[in-house]
Amino acid sequence: MALSLACNYPGYRRRPAGLSVEALRQTMAAPAQAGNPLTPDETAASQYSLNTATPAGLPTATPGATFEDPTQLHYVAQPGDTLPALAGRFGAAPEQIVSSQPLPATALIPAGQELWLPNLLGETPYPSAILPDSAVINSPTAAGFNLEGYVRQLGGYLNAYQERVGDKTLSGAEIVELVADESSINPKLLLALLDFQSGWVTGQPRDAMSIRYPVGFHASGWTGLYKELVIAATHLNIGYYGWRAGTFTDIRFKDGGSARLNPALNAGSIAVQSVFTRLYDQPAWKDAIYAEQGFTSRYSQMFGDPWAEASQVEPLYPAGLAQPELVLPFAPGERWSLTGGPHLSWKTGSPLGALDFAPVTGERPCIVSRAWVTAPAGGLVTRSDRNAVALDLDGDGFEQTGWVIVFLHLADLERIPAGTPVRTDDRLGHPSCEGGNTTGTHVHIARKYDGEWLTADGPLPFTLSGWQVYAGEKSYQGGLRQGSQVVVANPVGPRTSIITR
């Protein structure tokens, strides 16, 4: 039987020793100075041979400094940096980026490593950092945050608000939490953005229009809190993960103007710059973010200094980070089809971090399968709702910390409840078409670390039972490799897509 399966989705840990958040903030303000950009193709960039030798006469520099030679730049690596991403951000070819220490072709560059590269971009505007990464994604800074209590204490319009989402009526706080969980955006950021734009959290809407469009996107047919927050999360993630990949290098404003992003900024700051371009023209955009009474100030008034909070949990990519051992999410001996290679982890602007698997059972398409999706590792189910299950591998009960595996399209029937501890191979639920518009029964699986969605074919490769994911030229293409064996993703389930654990 042919298949056609695709997705369409509806406690603090102390910072490890290393580069301090303050040093990162200073480094992010280091300017670029002169020249013309050269933006290499991202795929081609990862194939360059690298010069890891120390250049002759390589000077010693301090974090955030630049050479006296205006044609050269000094950069201190941030957590999450990779060589292809830096090449995209700085408009350089990978072989033009050098260091006194080896530079991995695609793996994470150690935070704090000093790099030197040609100054090709000239001076770029808006170099000031806005928020640390941990304030943007649903990170350890949000673990244990009492969102409902915070909203109730302030007593604003959001506290009494209700809206129908799917088949349930949710409170304002529940809607914020839902978008934060599903998109993995920090709920504090969503609250600050909502209050800055409309006053919903600390007071009352400013006018009738801000009731219909509380964030201010004014997208036709997308009214109400839930849809406005989904749009906000999408543009935050587009900026954040596009910066991580080195593919999001320019912002375009509502009035048609554009600007090259400062290449030394962090992903969290770029995310905020990105979402505000959808709300303001260029002159008003700058004031909205950076003015004395702008968004940055509003965030600090509501939640304190985000950089001080970040110092307790960052860097989010600790030294030596590696994926724990995971097995394929079905029982040994069963035949499943890899129907989708790397594609969006979640629809709201996330990276290509997910895979789709469909059971080969001979059942009719788009029914609740008799097959079971099983746990790829032990942990604790922290969320089981709207046909999604989040499995927290460190078992601390917080989806914002450590390794988390997210499953989608698990049927309501017999789906494992939140709060259940599981061991490897325990049953989680049945694959289905529930939880979004799909073309066939399957399960969608993706990974997060400290709240950040991870690309499947990136610096932390997605590996299941020794099979490593590789990406194709387009979303949903690619497959799995193990030694000389290859399984090729295909939505119609031919023999070449079948995998048996």
URMO-V154255 format. One record per residue. N is the residue number from 1. SS is DSSP state (H for helix, E for strand, - for the rest). PSI is psi in whole degrees, -180 to 180 (999 if undefined). OMEGA is omega as a letter, one per 30 degrees, with the letter a starting at -180 (NA if undefined). Layout:
n;ss;psi;omega
N;SS;PSI;OMEGA
N;SS;PSI;OMEGA
This chain:
n;ss;psi;omega
1;-;132;a
2;-;144;l
3;-;151;l
4;-;96;a
5;-;125;l
6;-;157;a
7;-;151;l
8;-;104;a
9;E;131;l
10;-;999;NA
11;-;112;a
12;-;142;l
13;-;133;a
14;-;143;a
15;-;131;l
16;-;160;l
17;-;145;a
18;-;-152;a
19;-;125;a
20;-;158;l
21;H;-36;l
22;H;-40;l
23;H;-39;l
24;H;-43;a
25;H;-40;l
26;H;-42;l
27;H;-38;a
28;H;-23;a
29;-;-3;a
30;-;126;a
31;-;152;l
32;-;165;a
33;-;-49;a
34;E;151;l
35;-;-172;a
36;-;142;a
37;-;148;l
38;-;108;a
39;-;102;a
40;-;154;l
41;-;136;a
42;H;-41;a
43;H;-45;a
44;H;-35;a
45;H;-36;a
46;-;-8;a
47;-;-2;l
48;-;146;l
49;-;143;a
50;-;142;l
51;-;102;a
52;-;4;l
53;-;151;l
54;-;124;l
55;-;149;l
56;-;133;l
57;-;24;a
58;-;120;a
59;-;161;l
60;-;133;a
61;-;159;l
62;-;157;a
63;-;134;l
64;-;-5;a
65;-;163;l
66;-;160;l
67;-;158;l
68;-;-30;l
69;-;114;a
70;-;-9;l
71;-;-5;a
72;E;149;l
73;E;149;l
74;E;136;a
75;E;139;l
76;E;122;a
77;-;138;l
78;-;158;l
79;-;134;l
80;-;-8;a
81;-;143;l
82;-;161;a
83;H;-46;l
84;H;-38;l
85;H;-44;l
86;H;-38;l
87;H;-43;l
88;H;-43;a
89;H;-42;a
90;H;-1;l
91;-;31;a
92;-;161;l
93;-;146;a
94;H;-36;a
95;H;-10;l
96;H;-9;a
97;-;120;a
98;E;162;a
99;-;160;l
100;-;-12;l
101;-;155;l
102;-;142;l
103;-;117;l
104;-;147;a
105;-;-42;a
106;-;-15;a
107;-;172;a
108;-;136;l
109;-;132;l
110;-;133;l
111;-;136;a
112;-;-9;l
113;-;135;a
114;E;135;a
115;E;153;l
116;E;139;a
117;E;160;a
118;E;148;l
119;-;94;a
120;-;-17;a
121;-;-22;a
122;E;-171;a
123;-;128;l
124;-;147;a
125;-;172;l
126;-;58;a
127;-;-6;a
128;-;132;l
129;-;148;a
130;-;-59;l
131;-;147;l
132;-;162;a
133;H;-40;a
134;H;-17;l
135;H;-10;a
136;-;-49;l
137;E;164;a
138;-;75;a
139;-;-175;l
140;H;-20;l
141;H;-17;l
142;H;-5;l
143;-;124;l
144;-;0;l
145;-;124;a
146;-;85;a
147;H;-47;a
148;H;-43;l
149;H;-38;l
150;H;-47;a
151;H;-42;a
152;H;-40;a
153;H;-38;a
154;H;-29;l
155;-;24;l
156;-;-171;a
157;H;-36;a
158;H;-32;a
159;H;-34;a
160;H;-1;a
161;-;143;l
162;E;151;a
163;E;146;l
164;E;122;l
165;E;114;a
166;-;-126;a
167;-;15;a
168;E;150;l
169;E;121;a
170;E;149;l
171;E;168;l
172;H;-44;l
173;H;-39;l
174;H;-35;l
175;H;-44;l
176;H;-44;a
177;H;-39;l
178;H;-48;l
179;H;-40;l
180;H;-46;a
181;H;-50;a
182;H;-39;a
183;H;-12;a
184;-;48;l
185;E;140;a
186;-;126;a
187;H;-28;l
188;H;-40;l
189;H;-43;l
190;H;-41;l
191;H;-43;a
192;H;-42;l
193;H;-44;l
194;H;-44;a
195;H;-39;l
196;H;-38;a
197;H;-33;a
198;H;-9;a
199;-;13;a
200;-;-31;a
201;-;-47;a
202;-;-11;a
203;-;-139;a
204;-;156;l
205;-;144;a
206;-;-28;a
207;-;178;a
208;-;-35;a
209;H;-34;a
210;H;-6;l
211;H;-43;l
212;H;-37;a
213;-;76;a
214;-;-22;l
215;-;-28;l
216;-;22;a
217;-;-30;l
218;-;40;l
219;-;131;a
220;-;127;l
221;-;-2;a
222;-;73;a
223;-;163;l
224;-;164;a
225;H;-48;a
226;H;-51;a
227;H;-37;l
228;H;-40;l
229;H;-34;l
230;H;-42;l
231;H;-44;l
232;H;-47;a
233;H;-39;a
234;H;-48;a
235;H;-30;l
236;H;-45;a
237;H;-37;l
238;H;-45;l
239;H;-45;a
240;H;-54;a
241;H;-27;l
242;H;-36;l
243;H;-40;l
244;H;-39;a
245;H;-14;a
246;-;16;a
247;-;-17;l
248;-;99;a
249;-;-8;a
250;E;148;l
251;E;146;l
252;E;131;a
253;-;168;a
254;-;-30;a
255;-;6;l
256;-;-10;l
257;-;165;a
258;E;165;l
259;E;145;l
260;E;135;a
261;-;144;l
262;-;121;a
263;-;-12;a
264;-;-2;l
265;-;165;l
266;-;164;a
267;H;-38;a
268;H;-41;l
269;H;-40;l
270;H;-38;l
271;H;-44;l
272;H;-44;l
273;H;-40;a
274;H;-50;a
275;H;-33;a
276;H;-21;l
277;H;-22;l
278;-;-4;a
279;-;-23;a
280;-;154;l
281;-;174;a
282;H;-50;a
283;H;-44;a
284;H;-30;l
285;H;-47;a
286;H;-45;l
287;H;-39;a
288;H;-34;a
289;H;-48;a
290;H;-14;a
291;-;164;a
292;-;-36;l
293;-;28;a
294;-;-170;a
295;H;-42;a
296;H;-41;l
297;H;-42;a
298;H;-42;l
299;H;-46;a
300;H;-36;l
301;H;-37;a
302;H;-35;a
303;H;7;l
304;-;-173;a
305;-;113;a
306;H;-26;a
307;H;-36;l
308;H;-41;l
309;H;-40;l
310;H;-31;a
311;-;-17;l
312;-;-16;a
313;-;-19;a
314;-;154;g
315;-;146;l
316;-;-21;l
317;-;90;l
318;-;157;l
319;-;137;l
320;-;12;a
321;-;132;l
322;-;149;l
323;-;137;l
324;-;166;a
325;-;128;l
326;-;145;l
327;-;163;l
328;-;144;a
329;-;44;l
330;-;167;a
331;-;150;l
332;-;142;l
333;-;-17;l
334;-;150;l
335;E;124;l
336;E;160;l
337;E;134;l
338;E;97;a
339;E;-13;l
340;E;122;l
341;E;-168;a
342;E;124;l
343;E;-180;a
344;E;129;l
345;-;-42;l
346;-;154;a
347;-;-23;a
348;-;67;l
349;-;12;a
350;-;168;l
351;-;174;l
352;E;84;a
353;E;0;a
354;E;156;l
355;E;154;l
356;E;132;l
357;E;138;l
358;E;136;l
359;E;141;l
360;-;91;a
361;-;-9;a
362;-;6;l
363;-;160;l
364;-;149;l
365;-;148;l
366;-;43;l
367;-;168;l
368;-;116;a
369;-;152;l
370;-;-16;l
371;-;161;l
372;-;138;l
373;E;132;a
374;E;162;a
375;-;127;l
376;-;-10;l
377;-;167;l
378;-;156;l
379;E;-155;a
380;E;131;l
381;E;113;a
382;E;-19;a
383;E;134;l
384;E;93;a
385;E;152;l
386;-;38;l
387;-;20;l
388;E;146;l
389;E;131;l
390;E;122;a
391;E;113;a
392;E;112;a
393;-;-25;l
394;-;-9;l
395;-;15;a
396;-;-3;l
397;-;1;a
398;-;123;l
399;-;-15;a
400;-;-7;a
401;-;144;l
402;-;-161;a
403;E;132;l
404;E;134;l
405;E;129;a
406;E;131;l
407;E;144;l
408;E;157;l
409;-;26;l
410;E;126;a
411;-;155;l
412;-;-37;a
413;-;118;l
414;-;20;l
415;-;139;a
416;-;137;a
417;-;156;l
418;-;147;l
419;-;-1;a
420;-;124;l
421;E;143;a
422;E;158;l
423;-;165;l
424;-;133;l
425;-;0;l
426;-;149;a
427;E;135;a
428;E;-33;a
429;E;179;a
430;-;135;l
431;E;148;a
432;E;-169;l
433;-;5;a
434;-;148;l
435;-;33;l
436;E;169;l
437;-;115;l
438;-;165;l
439;-;7;l
440;-;160;a
441;-;128;l
442;E;174;l
443;E;140;l
444;E;133;a
445;E;133;a
446;E;167;a
447;E;151;l
448;E;153;l
449;E;124;a
450;-;36;l
451;-;-5;a
452;E;126;l
453;E;141;a
454;-;136;l
455;-;146;a
456;-;-35;a
457;-;66;a
458;-;-156;a
459;-;-19;l
460;-;82;a
461;-;143;l
462;-;118;a
463;E;130;a
464;E;119;a
465;-;38;l
466;-;-6;l
467;E;125;a
468;E;136;a
469;E;140;l
470;E;146;a
471;E;155;l
472;-;-172;l
473;-;-27;a
474;-;164;l
475;-;142;a
476;-;-11;l
477;-;179;a
478;E;-154;a
479;E;-151;a
480;E;143;l
481;E;142;l
482;E;106;a
483;-;-125;l
484;-;-4;a
485;E;142;l
486;E;134;l
487;E;123;a
488;E;126;l
489;-;136;l
490;-;126;a
491;-;-16;l
492;-;1;l
493;-;47;l
494;-;175;a
495;H;-34;a
496;H;-12;l
497;H;-2;a
498;E;137;l
499;E;138;l
500;E;129;l
501;-;999;NA
